[in-house]
Amino acid sequence: MLVESPPEQRAETAPAPPTRRAVRAFGLLLSVVLLVLVALASIAIGAKELSLGQVWHGLFEDSGTYGDVVVAERLSRTLLGLLAGAALGLAGAVLQALTRNPLADPGLLGINAGASAAVVTAITYFGVTSLTGYVWFAFFGAAAVGALVWFLGGSRGATPVRLALAGTAVSAALYGYLQAVMIMDEAALGKMRFWTVGSLASATNSTITQVLPFLLTGTVLALALARPLNAMAMGDDTAKALGANLNRTRALSMLAATVLCGAATAACGPIVFVGLMVPHVVRSFTGPDLRWILPYAAILSPVLLLGADVIGRIVARPSELQVGIVTAILGGPVFIFLVRRRRTAQL
């Protein structure tokens, strides 16, 4: 006697129609092309304009000229933007799936607050003044808060609501501490002011080298969680019937988001809207399948971040506007438009 699979299981495992898969794949290819173009613009545009020939020479025929030095500096900045953008997009997509909240972002679980509190502590009480020092304090602050939120929200069985409430409570406490320390210590306020708005201007090869292992680890883990998170989106009972381990998936999702967002925040400062807006936009044309949302978010988030960085260099010449400010200015109105549409993307 044949037993028919439950409809939920068939829906989860059935592949998308060939035409739709082809459209998604073609869209992914176009996204890669767009990313390459934005990355080239990031290298070419700045206080000193460079032609494509100069960019090519600096990338492949470096002879130590002034133009080649400028290309090398902007290349580090562009690479950090690529890595940080992908990390923020993946972290946002994972957290939205984990909390079943399309408006979730890395700040919801206190990760940004943990990194910021750790940096102001390092400046005020340990005398840390270099970016390389900030990186490690920020990363471990984000990791510690991620673990604390998991303990508070998941020790008796993790649920999206418990995790979100724990993250909100911890964030409020840490931001209160952050403001108190910065008010009492004017030196810390001056040093934190640049870091807290989010910027790629301080990118160096050393910074990239320090955060790269964490970003790669978090990326691999996030991509591997696509199927179990897809199952969890159907509800806990259905996910269990499909063989998903709920607590393990939630723990690994928290770990992936913490590693990705912690490393990106450590290197660039807290940058808003990238991890919130891009996964939401992507979901509107890919559907709820994380096997497509995650790759799209990893490619289009750097497009947004690098594009905002280029805009910041153009509008404030010969100085520049920090990328965190630009993403907030651009992201606010765009996101309001998205959430007010009659049909918004659902999880």
C-alpha positions as CSV (number, residue, x, y, z in Angstrom):
1,M,0.0,0.0,0.0
2,L,1.4,3.4,-1.0
3,V,1.4,6.2,1.5
4,E,1.2,9.7,-0.1
5,S,3.5,12.3,1.3
6,P,1.9,15.2,3.3
7,P,1.2,18.2,1.1
8,E,3.6,20.4,3.2
9,Q,6.4,18.0,2.6
10,R,5.7,17.9,-1.2
11,A,5.6,21.7,-1.2
12,E,9.0,21.9,0.6
13,T,10.8,19.4,-1.5
14,A,9.2,20.0,-5.0
15,P,11.5,21.9,-7.3
16,A,10.3,25.2,-8.8
17,P,9.1,25.1,-12.4
18,P,12.0,25.1,-14.9
19,T,10.9,28.5,-16.3
20,R,10.9,30.1,-12.8
21,R,14.2,28.6,-11.9
22,A,15.7,29.9,-15.2
23,V,14.4,33.4,-14.5
24,R,15.9,33.3,-11.0
25,A,19.2,32.1,-12.3
26,F,19.3,34.8,-14.9
27,G,18.5,37.4,-12.3
28,L,21.3,36.1,-10.2
29,L,23.7,36.5,-13.1
30,L,22.5,40.0,-13.8
31,S,23.0,40.8,-10.1
32,V,26.7,39.6,-10.3
33,V,27.2,41.9,-13.4
34,L,25.7,44.8,-11.5
35,L,28.0,44.1,-8.5
36,V,31.1,44.1,-10.8
37,L,30.0,47.5,-12.3
38,V,29.4,49.0,-8.8
39,A,32.8,47.6,-7.6
40,L,34.6,49.2,-10.6
41,A,32.8,52.5,-9.8
42,S,33.9,52.3,-6.2
43,I,37.5,52.1,-7.4
44,A,37.3,54.7,-10.1
45,I,35.2,57.4,-8.3
46,G,36.5,59.6,-5.4
47,A,38.3,62.9,-4.7
48,K,40.5,62.0,-7.7
49,E,38.7,60.5,-10.7
50,L,40.3,57.6,-12.4
51,S,39.7,56.3,-15.9
52,L,39.0,52.6,-16.6
53,G,42.5,52.4,-18.1
54,Q,44.0,53.7,-14.9
55,V,41.9,51.3,-12.9
56,W,43.0,48.4,-15.1
57,H,46.7,49.5,-14.8
58,G,46.5,49.7,-11.0
59,L,44.8,46.3,-10.7
60,F,47.0,44.3,-13.1
61,E,50.1,46.4,-14.0
62,D,50.9,48.1,-10.7
63,S,54.1,50.1,-11.2
64,G,53.9,52.3,-8.1
65,T,52.6,55.5,-9.7
66,Y,50.2,57.8,-7.9
67,G,47.2,56.4,-9.7
68,D,48.3,52.9,-8.8
69,V,48.5,53.8,-5.2
70,V,45.0,55.3,-5.3
71,V,43.7,52.1,-6.9
72,A,45.3,50.0,-4.2
73,E,43.8,52.1,-1.4
74,R,40.3,52.0,-3.0
75,L,40.6,48.3,-3.7
76,S,40.9,47.6,0.0
77,R,37.9,49.8,0.6
78,T,35.9,48.1,-2.1
79,L,36.8,44.6,-0.9
80,L,35.7,45.5,2.6
81,G,32.5,46.8,1.3
82,L,31.9,43.6,-0.7
83,L,32.6,41.4,2.4
84,A,30.7,43.6,4.9
85,G,27.7,44.1,2.6
86,A,27.4,40.3,1.9
87,A,27.7,39.6,5.6
88,L,25.0,42.1,6.6
89,G,22.6,40.9,3.9
90,L,23.0,37.3,4.9
91,A,22.7,38.1,8.6
92,G,19.5,40.0,7.9
93,A,18.0,37.3,5.8
94,V,18.8,34.6,8.4
95,L,17.4,36.7,11.3
96,Q,14.2,37.4,9.4
97,A,13.7,33.7,8.8
98,L,14.7,32.9,12.4
99,T,12.3,35.4,14.0
100,R,9.6,35.1,11.2
101,N,9.7,38.8,11.0
102,P,10.2,40.6,7.7
103,L,11.3,43.7,9.5
104,A,14.0,42.0,11.6
105,D,17.6,43.1,11.2
106,P,20.9,42.4,13.1
107,G,20.1,45.2,15.6
108,L,17.0,43.3,16.7
109,L,19.0,40.7,18.6
110,G,21.4,43.2,20.2
111,I,24.4,42.3,18.0
112,N,25.1,45.9,17.0
113,A,24.6,47.2,20.5
114,G,27.1,44.6,21.8
115,A,29.7,45.6,19.3
116,S,29.2,49.3,20.1
117,A,29.3,48.8,23.8
118,A,32.5,46.8,23.5
119,V,34.2,49.5,21.5
120,V,33.4,52.3,23.8
121,T,34.6,50.2,26.7
122,A,37.9,49.5,24.9
123,I,38.4,53.3,24.2
124,T,37.4,54.5,27.7
125,Y,38.8,51.9,30.0
126,F,41.6,50.1,28.0
127,G,43.0,53.0,26.0
128,V,42.5,51.3,22.6
129,T,42.9,53.8,19.8
130,S,43.6,51.7,16.6
131,L,41.1,50.2,14.2
132,T,42.7,46.8,14.6
133,G,42.0,47.0,18.3
134,Y,38.4,48.0,17.7
135,V,37.9,45.0,15.5
136,W,38.5,42.4,18.2
137,F,36.6,44.2,20.9
138,A,33.7,44.8,18.7
139,F,33.6,41.2,17.4
140,F,33.8,39.7,20.9
141,G,31.2,42.1,22.2
142,A,28.8,41.1,19.4
143,A,29.5,37.4,20.1
144,A,29.0,37.8,23.9
145,V,25.6,39.5,23.4
146,G,24.6,36.9,20.9
147,A,25.3,34.2,23.4
148,L,23.5,36.2,26.2
149,V,20.4,36.7,24.0
150,W,20.3,33.0,23.2
151,F,20.6,32.1,26.9
152,L,17.8,34.5,27.9
153,G,15.5,33.7,25.0
154,G,16.3,30.1,24.4
155,S,17.3,28.4,27.7
156,R,13.7,27.2,28.1
157,G,13.1,26.5,24.4
158,A,13.9,29.1,21.8
159,T,11.1,30.8,20.0
160,P,11.1,33.8,17.7
161,V,9.2,35.9,20.2
162,R,11.5,35.1,23.1
163,L,14.7,35.8,21.1
164,A,13.3,39.1,19.8
165,L,12.2,40.2,23.3
166,A,15.6,39.2,24.8
167,G,17.4,41.1,22.1
168,T,15.4,44.2,22.5
169,A,15.9,44.2,26.3
170,V,19.6,43.7,26.0
171,S,20.0,46.4,23.3
172,A,18.1,48.9,25.5
173,A,20.4,48.2,28.4
174,L,23.6,48.4,26.3
175,Y,22.7,51.6,24.5
176,G,21.9,53.2,27.9
177,Y,25.4,52.2,29.1
178,L,26.9,53.4,25.8
179,Q,25.3,56.9,26.1
180,A,26.3,57.2,29.8
181,V,29.9,56.4,29.1
182,M,30.1,58.7,26.1
183,I,28.5,61.6,28.1
184,M,31.0,61.2,31.0
185,D,34.0,60.8,28.7
186,E,34.4,63.5,26.0
187,A,37.5,61.7,24.6
188,A,35.5,58.6,24.1
189,L,32.7,60.6,22.5
190,G,35.1,62.1,20.0
191,K,36.6,58.8,19.0
192,M,33.3,56.9,18.9
193,R,31.6,59.6,16.8
194,F,33.2,58.5,13.5
195,W,33.0,54.7,14.2
196,T,29.3,54.7,15.2
197,V,28.0,56.2,12.0
198,G,29.5,53.4,9.9
199,S,32.3,53.9,7.3
200,L,34.5,52.1,4.9
201,A,37.1,54.9,4.8
202,S,39.4,53.2,7.3
203,A,39.6,49.9,5.4
204,T,43.0,48.3,5.3
205,N,44.4,45.0,4.2
206,S,45.0,44.2,7.8
207,T,41.4,44.8,8.7
208,I,40.2,42.5,5.9
209,T,42.6,39.8,6.9
210,Q,41.4,39.8,10.5
211,V,37.7,39.6,9.7
212,L,37.9,37.4,6.6
213,P,37.9,34.0,8.4
214,F,34.8,34.9,10.4
215,L,33.0,36.2,7.4
216,L,33.7,33.1,5.3
217,T,32.7,30.8,8.2
218,G,29.5,32.7,8.8
219,T,28.7,32.7,5.0
220,V,29.1,29.0,4.7
221,L,27.0,28.3,7.8
222,A,24.2,30.7,6.7
223,L,24.0,29.1,3.2
224,A,23.9,25.6,4.8
225,L,20.9,26.6,6.9
226,A,18.6,27.4,3.9
227,R,16.8,24.1,3.9
228,P,16.1,23.8,7.7
229,L,15.0,27.4,7.8
230,N,12.7,26.8,4.9
231,A,11.1,23.9,6.9
232,M,10.8,26.0,10.0
233,A,8.9,28.7,8.0
234,M,6.0,26.2,7.7
235,G,5.6,26.0,11.5
236,D,7.3,24.0,14.2
237,D,5.1,20.9,13.9
238,T,5.6,20.7,10.1
239,A,9.4,21.3,10.5
240,K,9.7,18.5,13.0
241,A,7.7,16.2,10.6
242,L,10.2,17.1,7.9
243,G,13.1,16.1,10.1
244,A,14.4,19.6,11.2
245,N,16.0,20.0,14.6
246,L,14.4,23.2,15.8
247,N,16.8,24.1,18.6
248,R,19.9,23.2,16.6
249,T,18.7,25.2,13.6
250,R,17.9,28.2,15.8
251,A,21.2,28.0,17.6
252,L,23.2,27.7,14.4
253,S,21.2,30.6,12.9
254,M,22.0,32.8,15.9
255,L,25.7,31.8,15.6
256,A,25.8,32.6,11.8
257,A,24.1,35.9,12.2
258,T,26.3,36.9,15.2
259,V,29.6,35.9,13.4
260,L,28.5,37.7,10.2
261,C,27.1,40.9,11.8
262,G,29.8,41.0,14.5
263,A,32.7,40.8,12.0
264,A,31.1,43.4,9.6
265,T,30.2,45.8,12.5
266,A,33.7,45.4,13.9
267,A,35.3,46.4,10.6
268,C,32.9,49.2,9.5
269,G,30.9,50.2,12.5
270,P,27.1,49.7,12.8
271,I,25.6,50.2,9.3
272,V,21.8,50.3,9.2
273,F,19.2,49.3,6.7
274,V,21.4,47.0,4.6
275,G,20.5,43.8,6.5
276,L,16.9,45.0,6.9
277,M,16.0,46.3,3.4
278,V,17.9,44.0,0.9
279,P,16.5,40.7,2.1
280,H,13.0,42.2,2.2
281,V,13.3,43.5,-1.4
282,V,14.8,40.2,-2.6
283,R,11.9,38.2,-1.1
284,S,9.5,40.2,-3.1
285,F,10.7,38.7,-6.4
286,T,12.3,35.4,-5.3
287,G,9.5,34.2,-3.0
288,P,10.1,32.8,0.4
289,D,12.7,30.1,-0.6
290,L,15.9,30.9,1.3
291,R,17.9,28.8,-1.2
292,W,17.4,31.8,-3.5
293,I,17.0,34.6,-1.0
294,L,20.4,34.0,0.6
295,P,22.5,34.1,-2.6
296,Y,20.6,37.2,-3.9
297,A,21.1,39.0,-0.6
298,A,24.8,38.1,-0.5
299,I,25.2,39.8,-4.0
300,L,22.8,42.7,-3.8
301,S,23.7,43.9,-0.3
302,P,27.2,44.8,-1.4
303,V,25.7,46.6,-4.4
304,L,23.7,48.8,-2.0
305,L,26.6,49.3,0.4
306,L,29.2,50.2,-2.3
307,G,26.6,52.3,-4.2
308,A,25.9,54.3,-1.0
309,D,29.7,54.7,-0.5
310,V,30.2,56.1,-4.0
311,I,27.2,58.5,-3.5
312,G,28.8,59.7,-0.3
313,R,32.0,60.5,-2.1
314,I,30.3,62.4,-4.9
315,V,27.8,64.6,-2.9
316,A,30.4,65.9,-0.3
317,R,33.5,66.4,-2.5
318,P,36.3,67.1,-1.8
319,S,35.4,65.4,1.5
320,E,32.9,62.5,1.8
321,L,29.8,61.5,3.6
322,Q,30.1,58.3,5.7
323,V,28.3,55.3,4.1
324,G,26.2,54.7,7.3
325,I,24.6,58.1,6.9
326,V,23.9,57.5,3.2
327,T,22.3,54.1,3.7
328,A,20.1,55.7,6.4
329,I,19.1,58.6,4.2
330,L,18.4,56.3,1.2
331,G,17.0,53.4,3.1
332,G,14.4,55.2,5.2
333,P,12.1,56.5,2.4
334,V,12.6,53.4,0.3
335,F,11.7,51.1,3.1
336,I,8.6,53.1,4.1
337,F,7.5,52.8,0.5
338,L,8.0,49.0,0.5
339,V,6.1,48.4,3.8
340,R,3.2,50.6,2.7
341,R,2.7,48.8,-0.6
342,R,-0.6,46.9,-0.8
343,R,1.3,43.7,-1.2
344,T,4.4,43.2,0.8
345,A,6.6,40.2,0.8
346,Q,5.6,37.7,3.5
347,L,7.7,35.1,5.3
